[in-house]
Amino acid sequence: MKFGAHDALIVVDLQYGFMPGGHLPVPGGDEVVPIVNRIARQFENVVLTQDWHPAGHWSFASTHPGRKPYDIVPMAYGDQVLWPDHCVQGTHDAEFHADLDIPWAQLIIRKGYHIAVDSYSAFHAADRKTPTGLASYLRERSIGRVFVCGLATDFCVAWTALDGRAAGFDVTVIEDACRGIDVAGSLDKAWADMAAAGVERHSSAALGV
């Protein structure tokens, strides 16, 4: 497959917090970094996302006495999985992996910085009302196809892909450039939801990258 000016790669949350040794490690998360670097060389348009939580974020289990990570609690915007404290602003945990090598990426979308609202998607916070501006950015640059990779498949990657489709973009998830957490069947559900929404699922080899 050929990629051009109307295509963009969205690289989701390749930060130390989601790597082995991080505060919310995704199994095999570090394995995708060289794959993403290789894929990115085929794209002139690259967007990076960065989880960027304030201390005491409401999605942290530590903010809710008596709760533990992976409990689910109701929030004003819906059910919220509680996470270990992770990717806190200004910490090593929030930094991009040092081996991520995409210096020509034009845009970094920081998300999760509203203390009372979590944010998985590159397009909207979890309240489904607070946009990041990414859709307008892509449209203004006449980008119609987006390819998504990164961490984690069943949360930030899936929400980004689903919101991209809802915004009218053609979306493909590059499955070997992602890894999942899989909380209570969340990985299978994410793939099913993406398929139902018309998100394509391909390996990097199938795309010729």
Secondary structure, 3 states (H helix, E strand, C coil): CCCCCCEEEEEECCEHHHCCCCCCCCCCHHHHHHHHHHHHCCCCCEEEEEECECCCCCCEHHHCCCCCCCCEEEECCEEEECECCCCECCCHHHCECCCCCCCCCCEEEEECCCCCCCCCCCCECCCCCCECCHHHHHHHCCCCEEEEEEECHHHHHHHHHHHHHHCCCEEEEEEEEEECCCCCCHHHHHHHHHHHHCCEEECCCCCCC
